[in-house]
Amino acid sequence: MKYIFALVFALFSSLALAEVAPLTPEEAGLILGAIKWVAGEYYAIVMLVFLALGFVWAQVRQFIKPETMAKAPDWLISILESIAANRGHAKNELDKNPIHFKRMQ
C-alpha cells in the first residue's frame, strides 16, 4: 500500500509542477505504460474505474453545499475540486467556492 501511495504522490507532484500543454502521443504512451505496469493485465479496468469515479464525483459534487465542503482541509478541497473540473477558468463563483467560503469564516 505504501508503494501505491508513493507512486500516486510521485505522479501527482510531477503533474502539479508541469506546464499546461496538451500531451503528445509519446507522453500519453508513457503514462498509460506506467499504469499498465502498475495494474498489470487489469489496467483497462483500472482506467475505467478511475474515469467512472471521476465522472460520478463531478455529477455528485454539484449537489454538495460549499459550507459542507469547507469543513475539509484545503489540500483535500483542491484535489476534489480538480477531479470535478472546478479549477482554473472553470472554477465556481466566489460565493460558491469552498476555499473562499472557508477563508471568509
BASERO-154599 format. One record per residue (C-alpha): residue number from 1; x, y, z. Coordinates in pm, 1 decimal. Example, Ala and Ser with C-alpha at 12.3 -4.5 7.8 and 13.67 -1.06 7.14 Angstrom:
2
+-----+----------+----------+----------+
: num :        u :        v :        w :
+-----+----------+----------+----------+
:   1 :   1230.0 :   -450.0 :    780.0 :
:   2 :   1367.0 :   -106.0 :    714.0 :
+-----+----------+----------+----------+
// end
This chain:
105
+-----+----------+----------+----------+
: num :        u :        v :        w :
+-----+----------+----------+----------+
:   1 :      0.0 :      0.0 :      0.0 :
:   2 :    291.4 :    232.2 :     74.2 :
:   3 :    422.3 :    175.6 :   -277.5 :
:   4 :     90.3 :    276.2 :   -430.6 :
:   5 :     81.2 :    596.2 :   -224.2 :
:   6 :    440.4 :    672.1 :   -321.0 :
:   7 :    358.9 :    618.1 :   -688.3 :
:   8 :     46.7 :    835.8 :   -671.7 :
:   9 :    240.7 :   1107.2 :   -488.6 :
:  10 :    521.9 :   1092.9 :   -744.8 :
:  11 :    279.4 :   1114.5 :  -1036.2 :
:  12 :     75.0 :   1392.1 :   -877.0 :
:  13 :    375.6 :   1604.1 :   -781.1 :
:  14 :    522.5 :   1584.2 :  -1130.0 :
:  15 :    187.1 :   1670.2 :  -1288.1 :
:  16 :    125.7 :   1957.8 :  -1047.6 :
:  17 :    455.9 :   2123.4 :  -1139.5 :
:  18 :    431.0 :   2057.3 :  -1513.0 :
:  19 :    347.8 :   2321.2 :  -1771.1 :
:  20 :     -3.7 :   2321.1 :  -1906.8 :
:  21 :     13.3 :   2182.7 :  -2258.4 :
:  22 :   -158.6 :   1902.6 :  -2446.0 :
:  23 :      0.3 :   1561.6 :  -2415.9 :
:  24 :    199.3 :   1433.2 :  -2707.4 :
:  25 :    136.7 :   1073.6 :  -2814.5 :
:  26 :    471.1 :    972.9 :  -2661.8 :
:  27 :    381.3 :   1124.9 :  -2323.9 :
:  28 :     38.1 :    965.3 :  -2326.0 :
:  29 :    202.1 :    633.3 :  -2409.5 :
:  30 :    438.7 :    671.3 :  -2113.9 :
:  31 :    154.2 :    746.7 :  -1873.8 :
:  32 :    -56.7 :    457.2 :  -1998.8 :
:  33 :    252.2 :    234.7 :  -1990.9 :
:  34 :    312.5 :    326.9 :  -1625.9 :
:  35 :    -49.2 :    247.5 :  -1539.4 :
:  36 :    -21.4 :    -78.5 :  -1731.4 :
:  37 :    298.1 :   -163.7 :  -1540.9 :
:  38 :    133.4 :    -96.1 :  -1202.7 :
:  39 :   -207.2 :   -254.0 :  -1272.2 :
:  40 :    -85.6 :   -541.4 :  -1486.9 :
:  41 :   -331.6 :   -708.2 :  -1717.6 :
:  42 :   -622.1 :   -528.9 :  -1548.6 :
:  43 :   -508.4 :   -180.6 :  -1648.4 :
:  44 :   -812.4 :   -123.2 :  -1872.5 :
:  45 :  -1044.9 :   -197.9 :  -1582.1 :
:  46 :   -841.4 :     28.8 :  -1353.2 :
:  47 :   -862.3 :    313.2 :  -1606.8 :
:  48 :  -1235.9 :    256.8 :  -1648.9 :
:  49 :  -1289.8 :    265.4 :  -1272.0 :
:  50 :  -1085.6 :    587.5 :  -1232.5 :
:  51 :  -1270.5 :    758.0 :  -1517.1 :
:  52 :  -1609.8 :    639.0 :  -1390.5 :
:  53 :  -1536.7 :    758.2 :  -1036.2 :
:  54 :  -1423.9 :   1095.4 :  -1170.3 :
:  55 :  -1742.4 :   1129.9 :  -1373.6 :
:  56 :  -1963.8 :   1028.9 :  -1082.0 :
:  57 :  -1782.2 :   1269.9 :   -848.1 :
:  58 :  -1826.4 :   1554.7 :  -1098.3 :
:  59 :  -2201.1 :   1487.4 :  -1102.9 :
:  60 :  -2237.0 :   1445.8 :   -724.8 :
:  61 :  -2018.1 :   1747.6 :   -642.7 :
:  62 :  -2272.7 :   1994.2 :   -776.0 :
:  63 :  -2520.9 :   1890.6 :   -506.3 :
:  64 :  -2279.2 :   1942.5 :   -214.5 :
:  65 :  -2304.4 :   2283.1 :    -49.7 :
:  66 :  -1984.2 :   2490.1 :    -21.1 :
:  67 :  -2038.3 :   2511.3 :    355.0 :
:  68 :  -2009.7 :   2133.3 :    375.0 :
:  69 :  -1701.8 :   2117.9 :    150.8 :
:  70 :  -1537.6 :   2397.9 :    352.0 :
:  71 :  -1511.0 :   2165.0 :    652.0 :
:  72 :  -1246.3 :   1957.7 :    471.1 :
:  73 :   -875.6 :   2052.6 :    467.2 :
:  74 :   -760.0 :   2287.1 :    188.6 :
:  75 :   -548.5 :   2019.9 :     17.5 :
:  76 :   -844.4 :   1779.8 :      3.5 :
:  77 :  -1075.0 :   2050.2 :   -131.3 :
:  78 :   -821.1 :   2128.9 :   -404.0 :
:  79 :   -792.4 :   1764.3 :   -507.1 :
:  80 :  -1168.5 :   1707.1 :   -505.8 :
:  81 :  -1234.7 :   2028.2 :   -698.6 :
:  82 :   -970.7 :   1929.7 :   -954.3 :
:  83 :  -1131.2 :   1589.8 :  -1005.0 :
:  84 :  -1469.6 :   1759.3 :  -1050.4 :
:  85 :  -1312.4 :   2004.1 :  -1302.0 :
:  86 :  -1386.5 :   2308.5 :  -1084.6 :
:  87 :  -1037.3 :   2460.1 :  -1103.5 :
:  88 :   -878.2 :   2728.0 :  -1317.6 :
:  89 :  -1111.9 :   2902.8 :  -1560.5 :
:  90 :  -1394.3 :   2659.5 :  -1481.3 :
:  91 :  -1399.0 :   2723.9 :  -1106.0 :
:  92 :  -1711.9 :   2826.9 :   -921.4 :
:  93 :  -1807.6 :   3183.2 :   -838.3 :
:  94 :  -1656.6 :   3312.3 :   -515.1 :
:  95 :  -1977.3 :   3270.9 :   -315.8 :
:  96 :  -1987.8 :   2901.0 :   -415.7 :
:  97 :  -1615.7 :   2828.3 :   -386.0 :
:  98 :  -1547.1 :   2620.1 :    -70.9 :
:  99 :  -1194.0 :   2754.5 :    -19.6 :
: 100 :  -1314.5 :   3115.4 :    -40.9 :
: 101 :  -1606.7 :   3031.8 :    186.8 :
: 102 :  -1364.8 :   2876.2 :    437.3 :
: 103 :  -1143.4 :   3186.7 :    438.5 :
: 104 :  -1439.8 :   3417.8 :    491.3 :
: 105 :  -1542.1 :   3240.6 :    814.5 :
+-----+----------+----------+----------+
// end
